[in-house]
Amino acid sequence: MRLVVNTYIRSLITDYMHFSPSLLNLLLLLLGMAFIIGNKSGGVLADHGGIQPLP
């Protein structure tokens, strides 16, 4: 599974977004860190605020 996802993301980053392949590992690291931070902060916000009804 990891190989398939990595291959798919690699072609998007290098071919369509025109980043050099040497930056691929750094960009994937930053993307993973952003996902972790987003999940953690979303969990904290859900625990403290919950879903509020719209006015």
N, C-alpha and C positions, 0 to 999 in steps of 0.2 A: 504493500500500500504506500509506504513512504517513497519508494522509487517512482511510482506513478505520479504522486502529487508533486514531488520535487521536479520531475521532468516537465510536467505541465507548467509549473510556476517558472522554471528556468527559461522556457521558450517565451513566456510573456515578458519577463524582465529583460532578457537579452535581445529578442527580436523586435518586439513591439514598443518597448519603452527605451530601447537603445542604450542600456547600461552595459558596461564591459563585463565579460564573464569573470574577470578577476574580482569584481565587487559583489558577485553573487552570494558568497558565504556571509559577508557582512550585511547585505540587505536582508537575507533570510533570518539572520540573527536578530536584527532590529524588528523585523516583522513578527517574529515569535515573541519578543519581549513586549511589543505593543499588544499582542493578543492576550498575554498573561496579565498585563496591567489593566486592560479593558475588562477582562473577566473578573478580576479582583474588585475593581472599583464598581462594576455593575452589581456584584454580589453585595457589597457594602451598602450601596444605595438602595437596593431592594430590601435589605434587612432593616434599614432605618426608616425608609419612607414608604415602601410598599407601593402598590398601585393606587393612585388617587383618582377619584372620579372627575371627569371633565365638567366644567361649569355649564 
